[in-house]
Amino acid sequence: MAKVIYIDPIKSVSGKLAKKHCVVYNVRQAVTNNEDMIRNPNYTSYRDPNKKIKLTANQRQWNQRFGEICSATRIRLMSPEYINTDRAEFAKQTKYKTLWAFVFNKIKNEE
């Protein structure tokens, strides 16, 4: 995929610019460990209105599980009983750059 580097005078554009355009300009707001994405959160995507993506049973199952893991992560990060132990374990490791990613993977591997 080609890299697009956006420059001023337009800081960011999100969404379609016209009804008939198939290129959508997006700004990534999700937490990520990828340094290129942190430096340049803008990206483009192509939406073909004629193509409908059909998910397989495994993909639907993973989407459901991903949502459950995200909810459990959010709850655990706000829970006072786990926060101190999670922060201490996060400080000891070097694999994950964010506390969110550490707790997410911890919950993912527990189940």
WOMONOR-V16927 format. One record per helix or strand of 3 or more residues. SS is the DSSP state (a for helix, b for strand). FROM is the first residue (numbers start at 1). LEN is the number of residues. Records with the same first field share a line. If there is no record, write none. Layout:
SS = FROM-LEN ; FROM-LEN
This chain:
b = 23-5 ; 42-5
a = 35-5 ; 57-22 ; 80-13 ; 99-12
